Amino acid sequence: MSFDRQIQLVECPRDAMQGWSHQIPTSVKVNYLNALLKVGFHTLDFGSFVSPKAIPQMADTKEVIPQLVINDRTKLLAIVANLRGAEEAAVYDEISYLGFPFSLSPTFQQRNTNSTMEESMDRVKAIQELCVKTQKKLVVYLSMGFGNPYGDVYNEDILLHWTEVMVKEGVEIISLADTVGLASPEQIRFALTTLIPQYPETTIGVHLHSTAKNWEEKLLAAFESGCNRFDGAMKGIGGCPMAQDDLVGNMDSEKMIPFFQSKQLLQDLDPDALMRSSNMALQVFQ
């Protein structure tokens, strides 16, 4: 049954780089991103238009863009935290997707975007309007989508409610984000088997964080529940620096790819480009 599925694998070097302990030179970022663009990922989450004081690692995103070698296979996604950032990103034809992190935890929303959930919802509406005008697509990440470490109230109904709100606003792509790696396979299965049939016109993806021990059970839960959009990062590096000090890394793309290929999916990735990117990642993140 897997042959008919089209997996969208989103590579997230931005998520890997943003919390890295030392500044990565612009030239190194450009070379790494161009290597990743040759692999054949569906989307490259490459940079962000956010406050350079909050995320100094991404302050050079505007310098990076004109140096990228864009192709027809891989689309660019940039993260934004408010309408001003979205307006800055939207002027670039190279960018197809704007990603906005909407947290189900009020504490994390304040920490991550310096806004309340109500203010963030207003931002979602404004950014969605901008995306329609500029022919971009908005990707809303439901951050802390499976719980949070702050003691904020969380339950399945909260996740289902905010997903419905986003769908009603016309958001076509929603990614359930396991921001600090709290999700259990059971939570993942419940969310996806509930939401995917309920909103067949909406792409419901996952941005899972995992350890070396639990990545496969989480990935399998999402895959078996019908999810076709998955975020990952080479070497499993990354995590939001606004979340907590002890980050659980992104799901490792180099583990995800063989998983999908064993099911006769993602057969069209360039293995040589993937190997070059893997070797380059060792130099970028050292």
N, C-alpha and C positions, 0 to 999 in steps of 0.2 A: 504493500500500500504506500510505501514511502516514495515510490517513483514519481507520483503526481505532485508531491509537495515542493514548494519553492521556499527554501530557507533564506531569510535575510539575515546575514551575519554582519553586525555593526562592530567595527574595530574602534576602540576608544583610547587613542594615544593621549588625547587631552586629559582624560580622567587619570591616566597613568602619570602624566607629567605634572599636573597642577599642584600636587602635594609633595613633589620630590624635594629632597632636602637642600640641594644646591641648584643654582640657576643653570638652565641648559641653554647654551648659546643658540641664537637664531639660526645660524647656518647648520648646526647639528639637527635642530628640529626640522628644517626644510629637507635635508637629506633623508632623514628617517621617514617623514611623511611621504616623500616622493617614492621611497622604497615600498611603503605600504600601499600606495596607490596602484602599484603594479601587480599586487597579489590577486585582486579581483573581489575584494569585499563589496558588499552591497552599499555600505555607507561608511564614511570615515568621520568620526567625531574628533575633529582636528584642533579646535581652538574655542575661545570664548570672548565675548564682548562684555566684560564685567569690570568692576573697579580694580585697577592695578594695585591699589593698596590692599584689597582683600585677597586677590590672587595674583601676586607679582609675576609668577611663572608665565602667565598668559598675556602679559602686557604687550608683547610683540606680535600678536595675532595679525594685525593689519600689515605688518612687514612681511609676514610669512606668506600671505595669500598670493601676491603676484609672482612668487617664486615657485609655486606649485605647478606640477605638470598634470593638468586635469585630463581625464579620459571619460568615455561614455559609460563605463561599467560602474564606476564608484562615485557616489554623490557625496558632497561635503555637508556636514552638520556642524553648526556653531551653537554653543550654549549662551543664553542671555538671561539676565536677572530682572530686567525692567524694560519699559518701552524705549527708553533712550538707547540702550544697548541693542535692542531689536532693530531700531531705525538705522543704527550704524552698520549692522550686519546685512540688512536687507538691500543695501545699495550694491552689494557684490553679486554679480551674475553667477560667479563660481559657486556660491552657497545655495543649496537646494532646501535645506531644513534648518529651522530655528528650534532649539530645544530649551524648554523652560522647566525648572525643577519646582514642582508644587508639592509641598510637604504635608503629609497627614499628621505631622507633629507640629503644633504651634511653636514649641521651643526651637525646633530645628529650622522652621521657616524663618523665624526671626534671626537666627544665627547665620543662615545660609544666604538669605536675600534681604535681610534687614527690613522685613515687612511682616505684617500680620497675615493670617490666612485670608481675611476679607480683602486686604489691600492686594494680595497676590492674585486673588480671583479677578479683581479689576484689571490687573496687569495681563492676565491670560486673555480676557476679552479684548483688550486693546491690541495685544500682539496678534491674536487671531485675525482681527480686522485688517491689520497691517499685512499679514501673510496673504490674505485673500487679494488685497490690492496689488501686492508685489509678486504674486505667483510663487510664493514660497509655501512650504507646509510646516505647520507647527507640530512638534513632538512634545507632549506633556509627560514629564516623568513624575509619577506619584511616589515621591521620596518617602522613606520610612514606611513603605507600603505594606510591610509585614510586622510592624512593631517598632518601638524606639527605646533607647536606653535612658530616657529622661523622666519616665514615669507619667508621660502624657497618656490620656485615655486612648486605647486602640482596641478595635474589634473588627470583625469581618464586615459588619454593616457600614462602618466608616469607609472602608475601601470601596465597597459597592456603591455607596452614595456618591462619593467624589468622582468615581468613574462615570456614573450616569450624568453628573453635572457637566463633565468635560465633553461627553458625547453630545449633549444638548447644545453646547456652545459651538458645535461643528468641528471639534478637534478630531482628526482622522487617525492619528497615531498616538496611542497611550502606552507608556512603558512602565510596568510595575517594578519599582526599584527597591531592591533589598539592600538598602544603603549601608548598613553595618553588619550584614550577614546573619540576621536573626531568623530568616525564613526557614521553616521546616518544609520537607517535601509535601506534607499533608496540606499546609497552608497554600503552597504553590498550586497543587492540584485543585483545591477548592476554588481558588480565585479564577483560574483559567477555565476550568470546566463550567463555571457559572457565567463568566463574562464573555467568552468567545462565542457561544451560541446565542447569547442575549443581544450582542451587537455585531452581527455578521458583516456590516459595512465598515466597521472600525478595526484597524490593526491593533491587537493587544499583544504587546511584546514584554520581554523581561530584561531587566538589568540586574543580574544576580551577582552578589559577592559571595565568595566561598573560600574554604580552606582546602588544603591538599587532600583532606580526608573526606569532605562532604560534597565536593563539586559534582561528582557523577550522579549522586542520588537527586540532587537539586535539578541538574540538567535533564535527567531522565523524567522526572516528574513534570517538568514544563513541556518537554517534547511529547510525552505520551498524552498530555492534556490538550494537544492540538496547537500549541504555540509554534509560530513560524518565524518570529523575529527575536533575535538573541544578541545582546551586547557582550563583548568580551575585550580583553586587552592582552597583548603579548606578555608572557611570563607571569600573568596574573597580578601585575603591578597596579597600584592605584587605590583610589578611595577618596571621598570628599574630605579635605582638610578641615572643613567646618563641622564635621560630625563628632569626632572624638579623637583622643590621642592615639589609641591603639586601633589602627585601622585594619579591617579585614579586606583583603585585596579583591580586585575584580576577578571574574571567572576567566581562567586562562584560555585564550584563543587556541593555543597550541594543543590543548587537551580537547577542546570542543570540535575542532576541525576533524581529527580522526574519528571522533564519535559519530559525526554526521556522515563522513565518507564511508564508514562501515555499514551505513544504512543506504548506500548508493546516492547520497546527497552531497552537494558542494563538490562535485567532481571537476568543475571547470576552474578551480583556483590554480594559479601558477605555482607549482612546487618550488621552482628555483627562486622565484621572487619571495616566496614565503621563507625559504631558508636564509636568503640574504637579509630579510627583515628581522628574522630571529637573531641572527648573528649581530646585526646592528644594534638591536635592543640591548644586548649585553654591554655594548660600549656606551650607549646613551644613559642607561640606568646602572651605573657602576659606583 
